[in-house]
Amino acid sequence: MKNIGEILKLGCIYLITIIAGTGLFLSLFWINFLNSGDILFFKSLIYLFTVCLLIIFILIFLKFKVSSLKSLTYRDILLITIIFFTTNHIFYGLIPFNASRSVSVMIVGYLFNHQDTLVSEKDMDTYIDELYFKKENAVQRRLLEQVEIGNVEKFEGGYKLTPKGIETVKLMGLITSVYNTDKNYAK
């Protein structure tokens, strides 16, 4: 049975490792580690798995080299890694990933920047069309993402869903149906 001091020390190891891992995860976005493309979802997973492996190796190394960390178990190392991965994956998926492509976020951002004016729907439509569809070239970017991950194939005259894409759409449609969302664009 561990005493209070050991539990606090272990808690500090968990906290410090998760904070340091998160800092490293964030820094990989800024240095564009491995030049891992522009598909944010996969980029974040590559970065998370890279940091998880690094956390595991460092903690195992420290377990054997630092006498005060000998009480660190492999179960602790696994839990630290799982907590780090899950926390960062959920947070990234909820805010930065969605904010980078959400029309709702664009709308509230536009209203934020025009707090002292009344904005009409027409103004908003014009803004979203100009920003998202023209300036950001949203449709082309999303098509290229789908080509890159193998759901869509590009031909001379257009695009076609691949067998992998068909299965992906079926799965997305099923999951969306199970959650009974009001809009299911996969069906």
Stockholm file with secondary structure:
# STOCKHOLM 1.0

chainA/1-187         MKNIGEILKLGCIYLITIIAGTGLFLSLFWINFLNSGDILFFKSLIYLFTVCLLIIFILIFLKFKVSSLKSLTYRDILLITIIFFTTNHIFYGLIPFNASRSVSVMIVGYLFNHQDTLVSEKDMDTYIDELYFKKENAVQRRLLEQVEIGNVEKFEGGYKLTPKGIETVKLMGLITSVYNTDKNYAK
#=GR chainA/1-187 SS CCCHHHHHHHHHHHHHHHHHHHHHHHHHHHHTGGGCCSCHHHHHHHHHHHHHHHHHHHHHHHHHHCGGGTTCCHHHHHHHHHHHHHHHHHHHHHTHHHHTTCHHHHHHHHHHHTTTSCCCHHHHHHHHIIIIIIISCHHHHHHHHHHHHTSEEEETTEEEECHHHHHHHHHHHHHHHHTTCSCCTTC
#=GC SS_cons         CCCHHHHHHHHHHHHHHHHHHHHHHHHHHHHTGGGCCSCHHHHHHHHHHHHHHHHHHHHHHHHHHCGGGTTCCHHHHHHHHHHHHHHHHHHHHHTHHHHTTCHHHHHHHHHHHTTTSCCCHHHHHHHHIIIIIIISCHHHHHHHHHHHHTSEEEETTEEEECHHHHHHHHHHHHHHHHTTCSCCTTC
//
